[in-house]
Amino acid sequence: MPAAPNYTTEMTALVVDQYQNGTSVEDISEMVTRSVRSVRSKLVREGVYIAPVKAVSYTHLRAHETD
């Protein structure tokens, strides 16, 4: 017998809907009792996750300058 899926169709719809309405991944993970990593991965698989922009340090930028 196949294992039960980690996310039901209804749970997937809830996760996607909440994310698209601005709910944080952390809050969604609490709603569905899954880890943040699991929820983020599910959103990536569903094609809706947008990674936050990371700050780049000034020192890092200077290291790549050419004269």
C-alpha positions in Angstrom: 0.0 0.0 0.0 1.5 3.4 -1.0 2.3 5.9 1.8 0.0 8.8 2.5 1.1 12.0 0.9 2.7 14.6 3.1 0.3 17.3 1.8 -3.3 16.6 0.8 -4.8 18.5 -2.1 -6.7 20.7 0.4 -3.6 21.4 2.4 -1.6 22.3 -0.7 -4.4 24.7 -1.8 -4.3 26.3 1.7 -0.5 26.7 1.7 -0.5 28.3 -1.7 -3.5 30.6 -1.0 -2.0 31.7 2.3 1.4 32.4 0.7 -0.2 34.4 -2.2 -2.2 36.4 0.3 1.0 37.5 2.1 1.2 35.1 5.0 4.7 34.3 6.0 6.2 30.8 5.4 6.8 30.6 9.2 3.1 31.3 10.0 2.0 28.8 7.3 4.2 26.1 8.7 2.5 26.5 12.1 -0.9 26.3 10.5 -0.2 23.0 8.7 2.1 21.6 11.4 5.0 21.2 9.0 8.5 22.6 9.1 9.4 25.9 7.5 11.7 24.0 5.1 8.9 21.6 4.1 6.5 24.4 3.4 9.1 26.4 1.4 9.9 23.3 -0.6 6.2 22.7 -1.3 5.8 26.3 -2.5 8.8 25.9 -4.8 7.4 22.7 -6.3 4.1 24.5 -6.8 5.9 27.3 -8.6 4.8 30.1 -6.4 7.7 30.7 -3.9 9.8 33.8 -4.5 13.0 33.9 -2.5 13.8 37.0 -0.6 16.6 39.2 -1.9 19.7 38.8 0.2 21.7 41.8 1.2 25.2 42.0 -0.2 28.0 43.5 1.8 30.0 46.4 0.5 33.2 44.4 1.1 32.0 41.6 -1.1 31.2 44.1 -3.9 34.6 45.7 -3.7 36.4 42.3 -4.0 34.9 41.9 -7.5 35.7 45.4 -8.9 38.1 45.7 -11.8 40.4 48.6 -12.3 
